[in-house]
Amino acid sequence: MFTELKNLVSNPNHCMSSKYFIGITEKKVDGSFLIHHFLSYFLKENCRVIFLSFRQALNHFNSVGNKIGNSLSIAKEQGNFCFIEGLKSLAQSVNNGVLCGENPWDQTINNNLVSADKLYMMLQSKIKDVSFKSDKNVVFIIDDISTLLDTGTTVVDTLAVVQYLQHLIIQELGGTLIIGTNDDMGELDDDKNILKNYLHHSVDLCLEVSGLETGYCKDVHGQLTVSWNNTVSREKINQRVAQYKLTDKNCAIFASGMSSAVL
């Protein structure tokens, strides 16, 4: 968990581990440090975390977690962490065309595309299996839902998955949903733009990670825009803009233009 980042995104008026929706959008920069932060944060908050990753294997998250004092192996042994591998398995199911039944993602495929209904049913089964074992708050994380668009899933079906999960995690289970998406192409990619705009409008907390307008800088890695929406009207009620620098074990946060590199 990154302390400065925690202080930046915390909402004193709402507990993030109960009935909360967090959206993460990336634009031409890697925002995975936010995923690592929330994994660590919610495990330390004694929540049950279910993590679907379309970007990396479990070993990667274990390695990063150990560096920042967050042992996913121990959390898994304690029943507080469940990892759903989507990077390799989904690609095999979509590309092979032959469903052998050994790959759990095979059950989500219809005509070589991910079926929103079948994907939700698979995720629902895993989520309820974890949630029924304890009364701890459930946190469900997807690092990059736009991967579904890249495999040919329509934006309508992708949004349907998001909405199904909103209802299950937030409304039924009273937990927290965190969904990340990639927006590298901006307005040039209509489907990803629709997905991004939906998240911006629907979430309680929106985190937008982008590169610096001035280009690469070794002492400032990017800009983070933090926005809170009104829980009823969904209008933006507060916003903070900061810059950040990443190291192996930390994320330094500072106001725009206030890094020691530019002073």
Buried (B, 14 or more C-beta within 10 A) or exposed (E): BBEEBBEBBBEEEBEBBBBBBBBBBBBEBBBBBBBBBBBBBBBEBEBBBBBBBBBBEBEBBBEBBEEBEBBBEEBBEEEBBBBBBBBEBBBBBBEEEEBEEEBBBBBBBEEEBBBBEBBBEBBBEBBBEBBEEEEBBBBBBBBBBBBBBBBEBBBEBBBBBBBBBBEBBBEBBBBBBBBBBBBEEEEEBEBBBBBBEBBBEBBBBBBBBBBBEEEEBEEBBBBBBBBBBEEEEEEEEEEEEBBBBBEEEBBBBBEEEEBEEEE
